[in-house]
Amino acid sequence: MPREITAFSNPLVKRVRNLREKRHRREDGLFIAEGLRILTDAEESGRLPRWIFYTAEMRNHPLVRRLSTACEADGGEAIETNVDILHKLSGKDNPQTVLGVYAEFDTTLDRIDRSAASIWMVAQSLRDPGNLGTILRTGDAVGAGGLILVDDCVDPFSVEAVRASMGALFTQTIAKANWAEFLAWLRSGPGQLVALSLRTDIDYRQPAYEAPTFLLVGNEARGLPSDYEDACDLRVKLPMRGKADSLNAAIATAVMAYEVLGQRR
């Protein structure tokens, strides 16, 4: 049976509200996901929330009932609340009527099975949560294995990044590493590292990509450091016919991913 919480002063409300800040997510090892679709995607990927919050209007929704039952059977807790509490938890003026609190995933490189997919995404010093979420969604769309975050990237468990991923956070494997760790891991097995670069004349449609292909995109403002590019197996460039000299990082990654997918097909 769900517990009812309607007081802003409730300790659990305060604890979950604090998860909007990175230091509290790190301390608790928890993060927030919002929306029935995202929570359903998480369940289908084998992830259940520690707590699921929903409004009274959603009490009898079949998916909410299924999620609540599964959550409680897994040792979690279902909580019925109101829109005002959900607003406080999510920070949105028009919050979703269902919200889940999840344990953060293991993000070590050891989790990556490079043989599980022929395409992998790699982002270096990515700073925008919207771009991170879009890259995860692209990875899901092309059947990529996941996303490896190199160096100082935006937190994939931030409310904004989780929201932007539209559930792909739960379908894609995520790992974090510094450049030296990632490069050593990559070279310990098969894998072609392909950089999206402006320092090349090779059109992205020209090469034959080898599996597994690791697509590397750099920081939104600075791109990739030159020594990182030099360590790659291949540098490719998207043609720019107008005055702009580059595409948005997430869009460029999507174009590249679909080119690789097209070759696989």
Helices and strands as residue ranges (DSSP letters): E 3-4, H 11-18, H 22-28, E 30-34, H 36-44, E 51-55, G 56-58, H 62-73, E 77-81, H 83-90, E 98-103, G 109-111, G 114-116, E 119-124, H 129-142, E 146-150, H 159-165, G 168-170, E 173-177, H 179-186, E 192-196, E 213-217, H 226-230, E 234-236, H 249-264
